[in-house]
Amino acid sequence: MIDNRTAPYAVFALRVALGMIFLIHGGIKLFVFTPAGTVRYFNSLGLPPIVAYVTMGWELIGGLALVLGIWPRIVALAFIPELIGTIVVAHAANGFLFSNPKGGWEFSAFLIVSLLVLAALGDGAFALKPNTLERAFGRSRDVSRA
C-alpha cells in the first residue's frame, strides 16, 4: 500500500539524490579530471572527444534538472542510454562489483533501476516544472504529486 501523504516526499528524496549523483559525476569530470583528461579517458575507451563533452554537459544539466524537478520523468529516462553505455563500454568486462579493478557494472545497473523507478513514480514534491507525459499519454493517477 502506498502512503499518499508521504509518497511525494519520498519521490522528491529519490529525485534529489539521483540528481546529486549526476552533478557530482559531471563535476568530477569537469573540475577534477578536467575536460582534457576526460577526453583522454574517453579516447582510451575508443570514444570520440565529443562524447566526453556531451557526457559532462548532460550530467551537469540533467543532474541540475533532477534536483530542481524540471521534467524529471523525461530526464530520468534520458539518462538511461548513458548508463547503458557505461556498462557496455567501460565496466562490463570488469565484472559485477564496483570494487573490482576499473570498477564493475552494478552501480550503473542500480542507477538505471533507480531512474526507472523515478520515471514510474512521477515528479515528486517541489518539482518546478512537472513533465508533460500526462498530457501526451492521458491523465494518470499520480500519487507522487504534492
C-alpha positions in Angstrom: 0.0 0.0 0.0 1.4 3.4 -1.0 1.0 6.2 1.6 -0.3 9.1 -0.4 0.7 11.5 2.3 4.4 10.7 2.3 5.0 9.3 -1.3 5.6 12.7 -2.9 8.3 13.4 -0.4 9.9 10.0 -0.9 10.0 10.6 -4.6 11.5 14.1 -4.0 14.3 12.5 -1.9 15.0 9.9 -4.7 14.9 12.6 -7.4 17.4 14.9 -5.5 19.7 12.0 -4.6 19.9 10.9 -8.2 20.4 14.5 -9.4 23.2 15.0 -6.9 25.0 11.8 -8.1 24.9 13.1 -11.7 26.0 16.6 -10.6 28.9 15.1 -8.7 30.0 12.9 -11.6 29.8 15.7 -14.1 31.6 18.0 -11.6 34.4 15.5 -11.2 34.8 15.2 -14.9 34.9 19.0 -15.3 36.9 20.1 -12.2 39.0 17.2 -11.1 39.8 15.2 -14.3 39.4 18.4 -16.4 37.8 18.3 -19.8 41.2 17.4 -21.4 41.6 14.5 -19.0 38.1 13.3 -19.5 38.6 13.4 -23.3 41.8 11.4 -22.9 39.9 8.8 -20.9 37.0 8.5 -23.3 39.6 8.2 -26.2 41.2 5.3 -24.3 37.8 3.6 -24.5 37.7 4.2 -28.2 35.1 7.1 -28.0 35.4 10.3 -29.9 36.1 13.6 -27.9 32.6 14.9 -28.5 31.2 12.0 -26.3 33.2 13.3 -23.4 31.9 16.8 -23.7 28.3 15.7 -24.2 28.5 13.4 -21.2 30.0 16.1 -18.9 27.4 18.6 -20.1 24.5 16.2 -19.8 25.5 15.0 -16.3 25.6 18.7 -15.1 22.5 19.9 -16.9 20.4 16.7 -16.3 21.6 16.4 -12.7 20.5 20.0 -12.0 17.2 19.4 -13.8 16.5 16.4 -11.5 17.4 18.3 -8.3 15.1 21.2 -9.3 12.4 19.0 -10.7 12.4 20.2 -14.3 10.8 17.4 -16.4 12.1 14.8 -14.0 10.5 11.8 -15.7 11.8 12.7 -19.1 15.3 13.5 -17.7 15.4 10.2 -15.7 14.6 8.2 -18.9 17.1 10.3 -20.9 20.0 9.3 -18.5 19.5 5.6 -19.2 21.3 5.4 -22.5 24.4 7.0 -21.0 24.4 4.4 -18.2 23.9 1.5 -20.6 26.9 3.0 -22.4 29.0 3.0 -19.2 28.2 -0.7 -18.7 28.9 -1.8 -22.3 31.9 0.4 -23.0 33.7 0.8 -19.6 32.5 -1.7 -17.0 31.0 -5.0 -18.3 34.3 -6.7 -18.8 35.4 -5.8 -15.2 32.7 -8.0 -13.6 29.8 -7.1 -11.4 31.3 -5.4 -8.3 32.3 -1.8 -8.5 35.2 -2.6 -6.1 36.8 -4.7 -8.9 39.8 -3.1 -10.7 38.5 -0.4 -13.0 35.0 -0.8 -11.5 32.2 -3.2 -12.1 28.8 -2.6 -13.6 26.5 -3.0 -10.6 26.5 0.8 -9.7 25.4 1.7 -13.3 22.8 -1.0 -13.2 21.4 0.2 -9.9 21.2 3.8 -11.2 19.3 2.5 -14.2 16.7 0.8 -12.0 16.5 3.9 -9.7 15.9 6.1 -12.8 13.2 3.7 -14.0 11.5 3.8 -10.5 11.6 7.6 -10.6 10.1 7.8 -14.1 7.4 5.4 -13.0 6.6 7.2 -9.7 6.4 10.7 -11.1 7.8 14.1 -10.4 7.5 14.1 -6.6 7.1 17.1 -4.3 8.5 20.5 -5.1 9.0 19.9 -8.8 9.5 23.3 -10.6 8.4 22.0 -14.0 6.5 18.8 -13.8 6.8 16.8 -17.1 4.2 16.7 -19.7 3.9 12.9 -20.1 0.4 13.1 -18.6 -0.8 15.4 -21.3 0.9 13.3 -24.0 -0.5 9.9 -22.8 -3.6 11.0 -20.9 -4.0 12.0 -17.3 -2.9 9.2 -15.0 -3.4 8.8 -11.3 -0.1 10.1 -10.0 0.4 9.6 -6.2 3.7 11.5 -6.2 2.3 15.0 -6.7 2.3 17.2 -3.6 
